[in-house]
Amino acid sequence: MNQLTGSREQRAGSREPESKGQGRQGRQERQGSGQPTTSYQLPTTNYQLPVLHCFLLSLGVALVSALPAQALQVRVAPTKPHLGDTLSVVVRPNNPDINVSPIVTVNRKTYPAFVIAPGVFRAFVPTTPLQKVGKREIQISSEGKVRNIAVWVANRKFPVQRINFRPGKAGLEATELELSRVAAFKSLVTPQKFWNGPFLKPNRGRVSTIYGVRRYYNGKFAKDYYHRGVDYAGPVGSPVVAPAAGRVSLIGLESQGFRVHGNIIGLDHGQGVTSVFLHLSRIYVREGDIVRAGQPIGAVGSTGASTGPHLHWGFYVQGEAVDPTTWREQGMN
């Protein structure tokens, strides 16, 4: 198929710092518990206001400066990611009442962070087979504090297919209409989170092509290509269900010019997570509908650039096609 869719938390101690008395201003006393406490006795004669002010100010500064500084709390999962995985970056600002989202940046690109619990934010960072293996420097900024976390993204071996076209045969080319509409759909970043828990399989057919397959065309490696989804070899007319709740934000028909994607449904799951379902024979929903997980939305077909009946499920995070396996098996709730 010619696929173009295209730290554990640390809590700062609240114990007040111990201060040593100097001269007549401080002395240690033992009270009923037998534990030493510190008390300050201010002289009562011949103290001028400026002197008293300076004394209290210096005392206050000493107390504040002795308090341990709180670090910005960040957790990244998975701890050992591979190409194609989605990185979940969870941030807990020091102030739980803060309403301003932290800024999460990787390689000069900023990824949106959304509230997932009171005082807790999360951003998703996608990885793909086209990216380089190695260190990712994730920078998190919040409340004037900056924290940098290094994450190593390991390699992953993707299968390779070799496809040979007959001389003079030209592959189908996508129309400007479908390219522009699909691109606009994949760029959606809706603040609302629709999904809850692990995603479902959208069809009961066997998986015929996994995510990330690379290809050679007529002996030449297609360096910019990887299979941007999972194919299910279901029979024509077999149900296609929503893998998770979402809003129907794209409906495209082969008869309207979607000659590569064929009949297509796009579901917006919220917060930059989207799904597309290609080559459908029937469509049961309309744009704007809110669907639940497991709800039938269409049927398997072979419309568009398809060599036989199957469902192509493309799964996107912040506009990049990622492997939906982790989302199905473990969830990203």
N, C-alpha and C positions, 0 to 999 in steps of 0.2 A: 504494500500500500504506500502510495506517495503521500506522506503525512507532512503537511506544511504548518499545521497549527503549532505550525511552529512554536557553693560554697556553703557549706552549711551556714546557717545564720549565726551571727555572733551578736550577742547583746552587750552593750557597754555597761559596766558596773555602775551602780548608783551610790556606792560607798563614798562618803565624803573624805577628802584627803586629810591626813593627819597633819597638824601644824604644831610647830614647836614654839613655846612662849619665849619671848626675849625680854630680859630685864624684868621690870615690874608689870609689863603688859600681858604676860602669859605664864601660866603654871599648870602642871598636871595634877589632877586630884583623883583619888580612888573613891568610887561610890560603892553602894551596897553590893553590886555584882562583883567587885574586886577588879574590874577592868578599868584601865586608865582612860580618862576622858580629858579633853582639852577645854579649858575655860579661859576667857579673856577678861581682865579687870582693867577698866579704863581709869586713869588718875582723875580725881575730881577737882583738882585745884590748878589754877593758872593754865587751863587749856584754851587756846584760842580756836575759833571755828575753823579756820583754814587748816590748822594742824590736825584737828579731829577728822576733817573731811579727807585729808590725805591718808590718815591711818585707815579709815574705813575703805577707801578706794583701793589701797594696796592690799588689804585683806581680801576684798572681793575679787581682785584680779588673781590672787594666788589660788583661791578656790576654783575659779573657772579654768585657769590654765592647767590645773592638776587633773581635771576630768579627762578620761580617756576619749580620744576621738573616735567617732563612729564611721565605719567604712560603708560604702555603697554596696548593698547586697545584690549579687548577681548569680544566677544559676543557668548553665547552658546544657542542653540535652539534645541528642545523645552524647555521652562522654567520649565515644569513639566513633565518630561519624565517617561515612564513606560517600563518595560522589553519588549524587542522586538523592541523598537524605535531606530532610528539612531540619534546620537548627532552630530550636526553641530557646529564646533568650528571655528569662524571667527576671524582672528587676523589682526590688523592694526599696524604694527611697527611704531615707532616714525619718522623714516626716510622713506618718501614715495618712495624714489629712491632705496631702498634696494632690492637686487636681491637674497638674501639668505633666503630660507624658514625657518620659525620658527620651533622649535622642540616641538611637542605635545606628552606628555607622560601620560599614565594612567596605574596604577599598573605595572610599570616598562616596559610596552610595548609602543613603539613609533609608532605613526600613521603619515603617510606622509601628508604634507600640500602642496597645489597647489595654484598658482596664479589664482584668479577669476576676478580681476580688478586691475588697477594700484595701487600698494602699499597695496593690500588686499590679504590675504591668507586664505585658508579654509582646515580643516581636518575633516574627518568623523570618529566617534567612534561608533562602533556597540554595541548593548546590545542584549542579548538572554534570553530565559526562563531558561536556565541552570545556569545563573549567579545569584549572591546573590542580594537581595534587599538592598538598603541603599546608603550611600555616595560614590560618585566617586570623587577622588582628581585629577583634571586635571592640569597638570603643563605645562606652556607655556614658552619657552625660546627663546629670540630674542635679538640681539644686546647687548649681555652681561647682559640683564635684565631677571628676572624670575618672573612670576606671577602664583600663585596657586588659582584655583577656585574650590569650592566644589559644586557638583551637586548631588541632591538626586534623585535616580531612584526608583520609586514606584513599588509596586507589581501589577500584573495583573492576573486575573483568566483565565486560559486557560481550554477549555473543555477537558474531559477525555474520552477515548474510552477503552472498554474492549474487547480484542480479544482472543478467545480460539481456539487453534489448535487441530485437531484430533490427537489421540495417534499415534506416529511414523511418523507424517508428519513433514518434515524439510523445513524450508523456503529457498528460493533461496539465494545463496551467490554470492556476486559480484566478478567478476574476477579481477585479479591484473591489467589487462590492463585498465579496466574502472575506477578502483579506482585511479590509477596513473595519468591517463589522466584528470580526473575530478578534482583531487587535484591540478594538475599543472594549470588548467584553472582558478580555484578559487583564485589562488595566484597571478594572473595578476594584476599589478598596472601600467597602461598606463598613462603617464602624460597628454595626450590629453583628453579633455572632449567632448564626442560626443553628449550627450543628451541635450535637451533644453526644459524646462518647465515640467509640470506634466507628469507622465507616463500614458500610455493607458492600458486598459484591453487587454490581449493577445487573448482572446476568448469571444464570446458572450454568452456562456453557463452559467447556474447558478453556483454559488460557492457551491461546495459540501463539501469541507473540508477547514476550515480556517487555517491560520498560527498559529503555536504554540501548536496544540493539543498534549496532553500527552497520553501515553498508558500503559495499563496493558496487559501482555501476559500470559495467563493461570493463572491469579490471581497474578502475580508478576509484580510490578511496574518497568517499564523500565526507570531507573533514567537518563540515558544518551540520551534518545530519546525525540525529539519533532518534529512535522511536519514542515519540513523546506521549507515551501512554501504555495501556495494556489492552490487548485484543482478546475478546471472548468469542469462541466459535459456536455461537448459538444458532439454531435453525431460524430461517425466516419466520417472522411473526412471534418469536418467543419474547416474553416480557422483558422490558428494560425498566428497572426501578431506580428511584433516587437513592444513592448511597448514603445520603445524609440530608437533613432538612436544608432548605434554601429557597431562594426566589428565582423564578424563571426569568432570566434577563436576556436571553437570545433564542430566537426561533428563526431558522433559515431553511429554505426549501431548494431542492435541486432545480425545480422549475423556475425559481426566481434568480438563478445564477450561481448557486452554490455547487458548482460542478466538480470540485475536488472533495469538499467536506460532505456533499450530499445533504440529505435531510438531517438537520442538526439541532440539538437542544443545548443551551448553556445554562447551568445552575450557579448562582452566586451564593456560596455558603457563608459569606461575610468575612471581614477583616483580611481581605486580599486572597482568600481561598476560593477557587472556582473549579468547576468540572464541565467538560464538553462531551457529548455523546454523538458519534458520527455514523453515517451510512444507514440511518433508520428507514424502515419501511412505513411506519406510522408514528404520529405524534399526538399525544392525548392532552397536552397542556398548552397554555397560552402565555405570552409574555406578561409578567406581573403576578402570575399565580405564586402562592406560597405552598410549597409541597413538604410533606413529612418524609422521614426516612422510611424506605420500603414501599413508597407509593409508586404504582406504575405510571410512567411518564411517556412511554413509547414502545416500539417493537423493533426487533433486529431486522436489518435489511441488507441491501448491497448497493445502495445509491452512491453516487459520486465516484471517486477514484478508488474502486474496490474490486478485487479479483474474485470475491465470493462472499456469501453471507457471513457477516460477523459484526460485532459491536466494538468500536474503538472508544475506550474511556480515556480521555486526556485529563490530567489532574495538574492544576497550576497553583503556585504560591507566589504572590507578588509578581505575576506575569511570567514566571519560569516553570517549565514542565518538570515536575519532580516525581519520584517513585511513590505511588500511593500505598505501597505495601505496609509501611509502618503505620500509616493512618488507619488502615483496616485492622491490623493485628493488635496494635497497642493503643491507638487513638492519640489525639493531641487535644485533650479537653482543657 
